[in-house]
Amino acid sequence: MTTQSGPAPAPPSTAAPDVPAVARSDRRAFLKGAVVAGLGATGVGAALVDGAVAHGRGRDHGPRGCGSLPGEASLGGNIAKSLWYTINVSDLDRAVEFYEATYPVKRAEVMNGPVQAFRGLGIRRGQFKARLMRDSQPFQGGGILLVQWLDPAPVGVPYAEANHIGWYREHASASQTGQAARYAQAVAAGGRPYGEPSAIAITDTLTIYSFAFRDPDGTTLEWVGPVNPTPGGKPDTLGGPNVNCRNLHDSYAFYNGVLGLDLQIRLNPSQPQPATNGSLGDTIRTPDGQLWTGLTDFDAAILVPRADGRNSVDLLEWQVPGGYGTPYAEANHLGAVNLAWEVNNVDVVYAKLQRLLRRPRAYLTYPPETWDLGDYGTRKVLNIRDPDGVMLQFVEKPATTSPAP
């Protein structure tokens, strides 16, 4: 197996989030007060970020004044759409069959590039094969990219803890078929659900049903939506992944203030609830690694690219018992490792991030590079990390070569 090398990204923070109960109470009081005052979800989120910046939080990645040029305040105007959620697997053919049998996706484009450098991933010489799995959405975006690393070979096992820092689960909506049918499909295909569809409160006035299950390697996938079928309803589609963070305020300042993702809704129930609600996982650990069997509490923000509101990012802080672990350090680690967005010009994004970030070297793992993806073509790619060290990616849209449609 080839040893990974190349520029090492800044190590993610291992400090547990320190959110006293009184702070949580104050924030929830503010949230309720804002709703009473007539602020929508976007207004509340913006106010929270303003407050965090004012108190010095997010100081390493909050937006810096970049002049008066339009669009310079964030990358919001640069992101064209969601592109794919990368899941590393040990057997690509097996994974493709499993995902088609259990998720609302079908096999699409193939990536089969030669041996080359992936320096933005910390791999000097490597090779992978991949299959893009797409759902029925028009204006395609937000697919799942199943990747089998050939050299270096895959390492590790996917996260076992539902509150592990990093990409944990992809959402899909069973809006038409219903969760009962999807649960039966997952069981029949050998996917191990964490439990039958169950209720979970996501705000004080909204409860949903969900269940999650593992793919053959142990990566977690989730279904949300009605338990029973909805004839004539919208087709089942992908919804976007969940990323667990240590501090929602700091991470929101990055995803909203720097990347420019828009707040869609805040999920912050005021009452703790059993960890089994929503059937999202088997195991939860405290920040120091002890098993946790008590009530849990979370605060989350659903964010979307302003040009593509279908495929969200579920940015979630586990306040009780807190987040556990650190994100994958290796790009060839089994599990969900990355989220990619399409942009018109990767070099522009790289230049803007160097101006927007107060400590660019802590987030930018390597300058833009061109990858040969075989049948998929060549793409210019930029890999970065978020405040917790979670991998993110920007892929440049290929230029149109024909002068006519």
Beta strands, then each sheet from edge to edge (+ up, - down):
strand 1: 79-88
strand 2: 106-111
strand 3: 116-118
strand 4: 123-134
strand 5: 143-151
strand 6: 166-173
strand 7: 192-193
strand 8: 198-201
strand 9: 207-214
strand 10: 220-224
strand 11: 237-245
strand 12: 262-267
strand 13: 273-274
strand 14: 295-304
strand 15: 313-320
strand 16: 335-343
strand 17: 369-372
strand 18: 378-385
strand 19: 391-396
sheet 1: 2+ 4- 5+ 1+ 16- 19- 18+ 17-
sheet 2: 2+ 4- 3+
sheet 3: 7+ 9- 10+ 6+ 11- 15- 14+ 12-
sheet 4: 7+ 9- 10+ 6+ 11- 15- 14+ 13-
sheet 5: 7+ 9- 8+
end
